[in-house]
Amino acid sequence: MDPQLEELAERLKRELATVVADQFAAAEGRLVGQFRIHAEEMKAQVRLSAEGYGATLEGIDRRLRDLATKWNTKITDHDLVLSDHAKRVQTLERKKR
């Protein structure tokens, strides 16, 4: 091959490599910036989701405690009614004798 063409090919190869390397560096910089933005958005969404999930669990816990309190009250009232009923039956039985 002609020495001038070889020199021209080498110079073209070096310049092309420089341009491509610069393009890759610029693209990498943009991608890193976009990744950071997306990572921050994901962190915010995960934080909001976790807070929402925590609030939901707290609400369920609160409702379960309220339900337990209501049931305890009803069971206590039921036991009192049965106890009173048993006393009345015993009293009636004594009067019949």
Phi and psi restraints in degrees (value plus and minus 20) as a CYANA .aco file:
   2 ASP   PHI     -85.9   -45.9
   2 ASP   PSI     114.3   154.3
   3 PRO   PHI     -78.3   -38.3
   3 PRO   PSI     -55.6   -15.6
   4 GLN   PHI     -85.9   -45.9
   4 GLN   PSI     -61.0   -21.0
   5 LEU   PHI     -87.2   -47.2
   5 LEU   PSI     -57.9   -17.9
   6 GLU   PHI     -84.1   -44.1
   6 GLU   PSI     -62.5   -22.5
   7 GLU   PHI     -84.2   -44.2
   7 GLU   PSI     -63.0   -23.0
   8 LEU   PHI     -82.6   -42.6
   8 LEU   PSI     -61.2   -21.2
   9 ALA   PHI     -84.8   -44.8
   9 ALA   PSI     -61.9   -21.9
  10 GLU   PHI     -83.9   -43.9
  10 GLU   PSI     -64.4   -24.4
  11 ARG   PHI     -84.3   -44.3
  11 ARG   PSI     -61.7   -21.7
  12 LEU   PHI     -82.9   -42.9
  12 LEU   PSI     -62.0   -22.0
  13 LYS   PHI     -81.7   -41.7
  13 LYS   PSI     -64.0   -24.0
  14 ARG   PHI     -85.5   -45.5
  14 ARG   PSI     -65.4   -25.4
  15 GLU   PHI     -85.4   -45.4
  15 GLU   PSI     -60.8   -20.8
  16 LEU   PHI     -84.0   -44.0
  16 LEU   PSI     -61.2   -21.2
  17 ALA   PHI     -82.7   -42.7
  17 ALA   PSI     -59.7   -19.7
  18 THR   PHI     -85.2   -45.2
  18 THR   PSI     -65.1   -25.1
  19 VAL   PHI     -83.4   -43.4
  19 VAL   PSI     -65.4   -25.4
  20 VAL   PHI     -83.9   -43.9
  20 VAL   PSI     -62.9   -22.9
  21 ALA   PHI     -81.6   -41.6
  21 ALA   PSI     -62.0   -22.0
  22 ASP   PHI     -83.7   -43.7
  22 ASP   PSI     -60.8   -20.8
  23 GLN   PHI     -84.0   -44.0
  23 GLN   PSI     -63.1   -23.1
  24 PHE   PHI     -84.3   -44.3
  24 PHE   PSI     -60.6   -20.6
  25 ALA   PHI     -83.7   -43.7
  25 ALA   PSI     -62.8   -22.8
  26 ALA   PHI     -84.3   -44.3
  26 ALA   PSI     -64.2   -24.2
  27 ALA   PHI     -83.8   -43.8
  27 ALA   PSI     -60.0   -20.0
  28 GLU   PHI     -82.7   -42.7
  28 GLU   PSI     -61.8   -21.8
  29 GLY   PHI     -81.9   -41.9
  29 GLY   PSI     -62.7   -22.7
  30 ARG   PHI     -85.3   -45.3
  30 ARG   PSI     -62.4   -22.4
  31 LEU   PHI     -85.0   -45.0
  31 LEU   PSI     -60.0   -20.0
  32 VAL   PHI     -82.8   -42.8
  32 VAL   PSI     -62.8   -22.8
  33 GLY   PHI     -82.5   -42.5
  33 GLY   PSI     -63.9   -23.9
  34 GLN   PHI     -85.9   -45.9
  34 GLN   PSI     -58.4   -18.4
  35 PHE   PHI     -82.1   -42.1
  35 PHE   PSI     -62.1   -22.1
  36 ARG   PHI     -82.4   -42.4
  36 ARG   PSI     -62.3   -22.3
  37 ILE   PHI     -81.7   -41.7
  37 ILE   PSI     -67.2   -27.2
  38 HIS   PHI     -84.9   -44.9
  38 HIS   PSI     -58.0   -18.0
  39 ALA   PHI     -83.6   -43.6
  39 ALA   PSI     -61.8   -21.8
  40 GLU   PHI     -85.2   -45.2
  40 GLU   PSI     -61.5   -21.5
  41 GLU   PHI     -83.1   -43.1
  41 GLU   PSI     -61.2   -21.2
  42 MET   PHI     -85.0   -45.0
  42 MET   PSI     -61.0   -21.0
  43 LYS   PHI     -79.5   -39.5
  43 LYS   PSI     -64.5   -24.5
  44 ALA   PHI     -83.3   -43.3
  44 ALA   PSI     -62.5   -22.5
  45 GLN   PHI     -88.3   -48.3
  45 GLN   PSI     -58.6   -18.6
  46 VAL   PHI     -85.2   -45.2
  46 VAL   PSI     -61.3   -21.3
  47 ARG   PHI     -81.6   -41.6
  47 ARG   PSI     -66.2   -26.2
  48 LEU   PHI     -83.1   -43.1
  48 LEU   PSI     -61.2   -21.2
  49 SER   PHI     -83.4   -43.4
  49 SER   PSI     -63.9   -23.9
  50 ALA   PHI     -83.8   -43.8
  50 ALA   PSI     -61.4   -21.4
  51 GLU   PHI     -84.6   -44.6
  51 GLU   PSI     -62.3   -22.3
  52 GLY   PHI     -83.2   -43.2
  52 GLY   PSI     -62.5   -22.5
  53 TYR   PHI     -83.9   -43.9
  53 TYR   PSI     -63.2   -23.2
  54 GLY   PHI     -81.7   -41.7
  54 GLY   PSI     -63.1   -23.1
  55 ALA   PHI     -84.6   -44.6
  55 ALA   PSI     -58.3   -18.3
  56 THR   PHI     -83.7   -43.7
  56 THR   PSI     -64.6   -24.6
  57 LEU   PHI     -83.3   -43.3
  57 LEU   PSI     -59.7   -19.7
  58 GLU   PHI     -83.8   -43.8
  58 GLU   PSI     -59.5   -19.5
  59 GLY   PHI     -83.5   -43.5
  59 GLY   PSI     -63.3   -23.3
  60 ILE   PHI     -83.0   -43.0
  60 ILE   PSI     -63.5   -23.5
  61 ASP   PHI     -80.1   -40.1
  61 ASP   PSI     -64.3   -24.3
  62 ARG   PHI     -83.1   -43.1
  62 ARG   PSI     -63.6   -23.6
  63 ARG   PHI     -86.1   -46.1
  63 ARG   PSI     -57.4   -17.4
  64 LEU   PHI     -85.1   -45.1
  64 LEU   PSI     -59.4   -19.4
  65 ARG   PHI     -84.2   -44.2
  65 ARG   PSI     -62.5   -22.5
  66 ASP   PHI     -81.4   -41.4
  66 ASP   PSI     -62.7   -22.7
  67 LEU   PHI     -83.7   -43.7
  67 LEU   PSI     -62.3   -22.3
  68 ALA   PHI     -82.4   -42.4
  68 ALA   PSI     -60.8   -20.8
  69 THR   PHI     -83.2   -43.2
  69 THR   PSI     -63.9   -23.9
  70 LYS   PHI     -82.3   -42.3
  70 LYS   PSI     -64.1   -24.1
  71 TRP   PHI     -85.6   -45.6
  71 TRP   PSI     -61.0   -21.0
  72 ASN   PHI     -81.1   -41.1
  72 ASN   PSI     -60.8   -20.8
  73 THR   PHI     -84.1   -44.1
  73 THR   PSI     -65.6   -25.6
  74 LYS   PHI     -84.6   -44.6
  74 LYS   PSI     -61.4   -21.4
  75 ILE   PHI     -85.5   -45.5
  75 ILE   PSI     -61.0   -21.0
  76 THR   PHI     -82.5   -42.5
  76 THR   PSI     -65.2   -25.2
  77 ASP   PHI     -81.7   -41.7
  77 ASP   PSI     -61.9   -21.9
  78 HIS   PHI     -82.1   -42.1
  78 HIS   PSI     -64.8   -24.8
  79 ASP   PHI     -82.0   -42.0
  79 ASP   PSI     -60.5   -20.5
  80 LEU   PHI     -83.9   -43.9
  80 LEU   PSI     -61.9   -21.9
  81 VAL   PHI     -84.1   -44.1
  81 VAL   PSI     -64.0   -24.0
  82 LEU   PHI     -83.6   -43.6
  82 LEU   PSI     -60.4   -20.4
  83 SER   PHI     -82.6   -42.6
  83 SER   PSI     -65.2   -25.2
  84 ASP   PHI     -84.7   -44.7
  84 ASP   PSI     -59.9   -19.9
  85 HIS   PHI     -83.0   -43.0
  85 HIS   PSI     -62.9   -22.9
  86 ALA   PHI     -82.3   -42.3
  86 ALA   PSI     -60.7   -20.7
  87 LYS   PHI     -83.8   -43.8
  87 LYS   PSI     -61.3   -21.3
  88 ARG   PHI     -84.5   -44.5
  88 ARG   PSI     -62.0   -22.0
  89 VAL   PHI     -83.5   -43.5
  89 VAL   PSI     -63.1   -23.1
  90 GLN   PHI     -81.4   -41.4
  90 GLN   PSI     -61.7   -21.7
  91 THR   PHI     -83.3   -43.3
  91 THR   PSI     -65.1   -25.1
  92 LEU   PHI     -82.9   -42.9
  92 LEU   PSI     -59.2   -19.2
  93 GLU   PHI     -84.0   -44.0
  93 GLU   PSI     -60.0   -20.0
  94 ARG   PHI     -85.5   -45.5
  94 ARG   PSI     -57.8   -17.8
  95 LYS   PHI     -88.0   -48.0
  95 LYS   PSI     -52.7   -12.7
  96 LYS   PHI     -89.8   -49.8
  96 LYS   PSI     -47.7    -7.7
